[in-house]
Amino acid sequence: MREIIERGTLRRTIILDEEYEMVILDKTNIDEIVDLQDKIVKNLNNPEVFVMDSREFILNSVLEKGKGLAIGVYADNKLIAFRTVSFPGKSEINMGREIDIPLEELDHVAHLESTVVDFGYRGNRLQAKMMKHTFKILSELGYYHILCTVSPFNYPSLKNVMDADLIIKALNKRGGPYEGKWRFLLARDLRNTDTREYTCNVEIENNNLEKQQELLKKGFEGFSLCRNRYVSDEFIIHYGIPYKDHVTNIFE
Ligand SMILES: CC(C)(COP(=O)(O)OP(=O)(O)OC[C@H]1O[C@@H](n2cnc3c(N)ncnc32)[C@H](O)[C@@H]1OP(=O)(O)O)[C@@H](O)C(=O)NCCC(=O)NCCS
């Protein structure tokens, strides 16, 4: 008997709503996860924005007990969305090493891996809804460093993770399965509940990668997004220096 963690109604079209259930997924759901992921990948407008995880990775690093977790959303008895998470432990792939998370805290790092929402169900904030439950579960399990990578051209995903208070810490071309694709590295420490304040604020277009790298190297962080025109891959990112780190010679 699966445990339902949320129930609600989804807007399908202006005249059609549909009930949904959000549940924790396990290894018995692997085919549904892979099928949904395949469908999304085959129909991506921009292949740059999403790199799919292999079946082996999902089985061994997400659905294996103690290695990660996955949340799914069902509507009409079909898996229509999921979020996967992995726990890298002290392994070399722990992205906490890239942003100087202390060694003794690496076991508290969770990597947000993939989220997908099936085409007909987008716009229902399902990524954000799954994220809320993901954070609650992670916090109960003792994971407080939440890290993820997102393409600088993936407005919906970046908007959702930044609305969940993840902050842009780095921007690089990533290797391995990313095959040199550009990715932001974002992080949130669930132990910090204070509102972050920034100084020296600047606005940069998402596709100005060089400028963003330059600012990040100087200690700036990306903390919010705005989209002036409804063009999914053109938007503005707000950068600033965290107030506590403010130094006067930052532009030298
Ligand atoms: C990213 C994704 C999961 C978000 O789906 P979602 O939860 O239905 O999205 P939301 O309803 O929260 O929308 C978030 C924002 O993106 C916008 N948006 C949603 N889908 C969009 C699309 N296809 N194109 C452009 N903008 C879109 C929404 O209007 C909203 O913007 P706003 O806050 O400025 O109004 C979904 O687009 C998806 O599956 N994409 C392909 C896979 C992927 O890129 N996953 C993320 C990387 S792992």
The ligand as a Gaussian input file, in Angstrom:
#p B3LYP/6-31G(d) Opt

LIG

0 1
 C       11.298000      22.136000     -15.479000
 C        9.901000      21.524000     -15.338000
 C       10.009000      20.281000     -14.463000
 C        8.983000      22.562000     -14.682000
 O        7.641000      22.123000     -14.809000
 P        6.482000      22.770000     -13.887000
 O        6.643000      22.399000     -12.461000
 O        5.198000      22.385000     -14.524000
 O        6.743000      24.327000     -14.097000
 P        6.036000      25.486000     -13.312000
 O        4.556000      25.342000     -13.390000
 O        6.548000      25.549000     -11.919000
 O        6.579000      26.767000     -14.072000
 C        7.755000      27.467000     -13.616000
 C        7.943000      28.670000     -14.467000
 O        8.288000      28.262000     -15.784000
 C        7.305000      28.614000     -16.712000
 N        7.186000      27.457000     -17.598000
 C        6.689000      26.252000     -17.302000
 N        6.844000      25.442000     -18.367000
 C        7.450000      26.196000     -19.327000
 C        7.880000      25.928000     -20.650000
 N        7.739000      24.738000     -21.223000
 N        8.482000      26.926000     -21.345000
 C        8.640000      28.138000     -20.787000
 N        8.271000      28.449000     -19.535000
 C        7.661000      27.487000     -18.833000
 C        6.073000      28.970000     -15.914000
 O        5.286000      29.946000     -16.535000
 C        6.707000      29.516000     -14.657000
 O        7.203000      30.834000     -14.868000
 P        6.726000      32.090000     -14.002000
 O        6.977000      31.733000     -12.562000
 O        7.570000      33.208000     -14.497000
 O        5.264000      32.204000     -14.309000
 C        9.340000      21.125000     -16.739000
 O        9.365000      22.269000     -17.580000
 C       10.110000      19.976000     -17.396000
 O        9.798000      18.803000     -17.177000
 N       11.125000      20.308000     -18.240000
 C       11.945000      19.298000     -18.946000
 C       12.924000      18.581000     -18.027000
 C       13.815000      19.567000     -17.292000
 O       14.354000      20.496000     -17.882000
 N       13.975000      19.336000     -15.971000
 C       14.787000      20.197000     -15.132000
 C       16.224000      19.866000     -15.148000
 S       16.543000      18.378000     -14.242000

